[in-house]
């Protein structure tokens, strides 16, 4: 653990890896060392009035930075455990993370850290700290500002001048600074004239008393193909679907269907879904459309989902829906309770 300044009101910064900390090498971008010194230098290069308003922070760097595209549910568990073990000593927590799976980690942390009484803010960068015109220092500064605000009491993403709920975020662009969007929920805050302004009416502050406390199950047993994400395509066959759902290692699956909850009226397909449900596998569906919810049964083509026992994910993002399946399947719950919790908004995900 390395520290800049440490006192009871500082922010904990956890560096997990990602583009933000990379440096140019003859073979291209690669993880760089001495993240504490480099981050401090980058922040000091911001406008003086912004730097003066940043909270003190303490930095904890992973010994082996994670390439976020290689992150696993076990990494989500580890990160949640690190936060749960340390958060009480700080006003808030900032997680520096690669952008590729940042929204996945944010959603998973939200389920594991239910009821948290201070902000956990994830951020990253589209360019490394030292790159010309980099967004890294600006994003970290925004995250620090929001992490010091005790009125925020949930897992969020600060990126490109905006604050998004962790279970409502999606990476929307491969290169743009405004890389993340919240397709079905309003923003939780924005930078306004250099200040980090939270929109508290959109936050979870009014629901925190009803939320359960931390749930930190072991995700490792689900790492061997325990949960699948299956996007339907025109011409998908029962044989192809059963290749996933009949696998004994599979415990749950997220189906991405068409429109408001439609799939082919193919009895063989529906039989595969019903058999998986009868085997105790937790199946849920969301739309392939980024905006709007599914309502299975509005069309005749969607009646089969309900009949096969597939749960509606409403307007949930793929990241929020799949990480919720992982979380519920890792808990010691019976099938009825798992299904009830999936259909319940636990952390503002639906």
N, C-alpha and C positions, 0 to 999 in steps of 0.2 A: 504494500500500500504506500502511495506517495501523496504528499499533502502540499497545498499552497498555503492555506490558512485554515485553522481548525478552531472553532468555538461552538457553543451550543446552538447557534442559529445559522450555521453554515449548511450548504447543500452538498449532498454526496453525489459525485459524478463517477459513474461506472463506465469504463471504456471496454467495449467488447470486440471492437474491430471495425471494418468497413472502409469505404473509400476515404472518409474523413482523415484517417490516420495513415494513408498510404503515401509513398514517395516514388518519384521517378527513378527507374533503374534502366540499364541497357536492355532489359527484357520487358520493359513496360512497368506499370504500376505494381508495387508490392508493399506489403505491410512494413511500416517504418517504426523505429524505436523512439525512445525518449519522448513519449506522447505528452508528458506533463510539461516539459519545457516548451515544446512546440505549440501546445495549446495556449499556454500563458502568453507566448509571443504573439500568436495570432489575435488573441483577444485584445492585447494592448494596442494593436494596430487599428482598432475600431475608433470611431469618434470619441473624444475625451468625455463628453457628457454622458454617453452611453456606458463607457467603461466605469465611470464613477458610480453609476447606479447599480452595478452588478453585485450580487451577494458573494461573500466568501464561499469557497468550495474546497472540498477534499476529494482527491482523485484516487480511485481504485482501478487499476488496469489488469485485465486478464493476462495471465502469463503467456498464453497462446491465443492471440486474437482470432476470432471466428470470421471466416468468409461467410457472410450472411446467406449466400445461396446454398451453403452446405449445412445450415443450421437444422437441428432436429428437435423433436419434442423434449429430448433429454436436456438440450441446451436451454429450452424454456424453463424446465424445472430448476436447473442450476441457477439461472438468473433470478427467478422468483425467490429461491432459498437465500441467495446473497442479499437481496433487498429486505426480505423478512427478518434476517438476522441483524440488520444494521439500521433500518429506517428510523427507529425511535430516537436516534442520536442526532437527527438532522431535520431541518424544516421541510425539505423535500428531496427528491431523488431525480437525477438526470441520467439517462442511459444513452451512451453514444453507440450507434448501431449502424450496420450496413443497410442501405435503403432497399435492397432486393426483397428481403423478408421482414422489414421493419414492422409493417402492419400486422404480420402474423405473430411476431413476438409481443407486440402491444396488446393484441386481442387475448393471447394466452395469459399474459401477466394480469390482465383485468379480471379474468376468472379466478386465477390463483390468489390474487390479492383483494378479494371482495371485501368491501367495508373499510378499505384503507382511509385513514383520516388526514392524509396530506397528499400533495401531488407527486405522481411518478410520471416524468416527462421523457419520452423517447425522441431522439433526433439523430440526424446524420447529415450527409452532404452529398451533392452530386459531383463535387470536385474536392481534391485534397486540400489540407490546410494551407500549403504553400503555393498552390496553383494561382496564376494570375486571374483575378476576378472571382476567386473561390467564394462559395456561399457558406463555407464551413463555420467560420467564426461568427457570422451573423446568426446562423441557426442555433449555435451553442449559446450565444448571448440571449436569444429569445427563450430558449429552454430554461436557462438559469433564472431569468426574470419570472417566468411562470412557476418554476419550482419553488420560488421563495414566497409564493402567495398562498397563505393558509386557507383561503376561501376555496381553493381547488382541492377536491378530495376524490380523485380517481386517476386512472391511467390514461394518458393523453399523448398526442404527437404534436410537437411544435416544429413547423417546417415552412419555409417560404413566407414568413410573416403571419402564419395562421396557426390556430390551435384546433385540433380535431380529436374527438373521442377515439380512444384506442380501438374500440370494437366497431367503429364506423368508418375507418380509414381504408383507402385503397391506393396503391401506387398507380398513378395514372399516366405517367410519362417517363420515358427512359432517359431523357436528357434535361428537360426544363427544370428551372428552379422551383416552380410550383408543381412539384412532382406528385403530391398527394392530394386527394379529393375526399370529400365526405358526401357521397351521392344521395343518401337518403336521410340526412340529419343536418341541422344547421351547425355552423361553426361554434366552438366553445370560447373563442377569443381571437384577437388579431393585434398586430402591432399598429398603434396609432400615434403618429408624431413621436416615435421613439419609445413610447411606453407600451408595455404588454398589458392589454386590456381584456380581462375575462368577461364573457357574457354569462353571468352566473345563472340567469334564468334558464339557460340551456343545459346546465350541468346536473350532476347527480347529488348536489348538496342536500336537496330536499328529500332524497330517498335513502340516505346513508344509514339512518337509524333502523331501517327495516332489513338491511342487507346482512347476510351471514358474515362471519369473520373469515380469516384466511383459510383457504383449502389448498394444501400443498402435497397432493398425491404424487406417487412415483410414476412418471410417464414412460420410463424405460421399457416396461413390458409391451407397450404399444409400438415400439420402434421398429419391429419386424413386420411392417405392413399391416398394422392393426386397424388403421382407418384409411379409406381411399376416397379420392375426389374423382368423380366420373361425370364428364360432360357428354351429354347425348349428342349424336350427330345424325343427320338424315341417312337412314339405311342401317342403323345399329340393329344387331340381331340378338336374340336370346342367348345364343352360344357365346357371343362376345361379352355380354353382360354377366353371364354365369361364370366366366373365367375369373372375374373379380369376386363376385358375391358368394360363390360356392367354396372359396378358399377357406379352409378351417382356421387360418391365422387371422382372418378378417373379423373384426368385432363391430365395425360400423362403417357407414359410407355416406358421403354427401353427393347427391345427384343434382346436376345442373340441367334443368329442363327448359322447355321453350315458353316464352311469353308469360302468361299468368299462371302457369302450372300444367302445361300440356306435355304429353308424350304419346308415342304411337299407340293406337288401339290394337295392339298385338297381344293376343292371349298368352303366347309363349313368353313374351317379355314380362307381363304381369305375373305370370306364374313364378318366374325367377325372383321377382321382388317379394311376392308373398311367401315363398319358401325361405328366403333369407330372414324375413321378419319372424316367421314361425321358429326359426333356429335361434332366435334371441338377438339377432343383429340389429343395431340401432341405425335406422335409415332415415335420412332427412333430405328435403329438396328445396332448392332455391331457383330463381330464374337466371337464365343466361344474360338477361338484360341488366345493365348496371343500375338502372333506376326503376323503382316500383317494387311492389310485393307480389308474391304468388298467392293465388286463391284457388287451390285445387277444387274442382267441382263446378266452377263457373262455366266451363265448357265440358262437353261430354268427353273430350279427349283427356281431361284431367281427372275424371272419376276413378280411373284405375289406381292412381296414387293413393287416394284415401282408402280404397278397398284393400290395397296391399299393405296398409299399415304404415305408409311412409309419412313422416311428420313434415309439416309445413315450416319452412324457415322464414316465412314472411318476407321482409325486406332486408334480411341480414346479408352482409357481405360474405363471399366465400371464405375469407380469412376468419371472420367471427364465427361462422357456422361450423367450419371444420375444427377449429381449436376448441369450440364448445363440445363437440362430439368427443374429442380426445380427452378433455377434462372430465366429462361425465363418465366416460368408460373407465377412467382410472380410479374413480371413487367407488367405495364399497356400497353400491346402491342396487336395489332390485330394479327390474325392467320398468315397472309402473312409475317409480320415483324418477328414474332417468328420463322417461318420456315427459313426465310432468315438468321437470326442470328445464328440459329443452324448450318447451313451449312457454316458459316463464321468462320474462325479462329480468335477468340477474344483475347486469351492469349496464343497462341502457343499450343493449345490442339489438333489441327489436322493439 
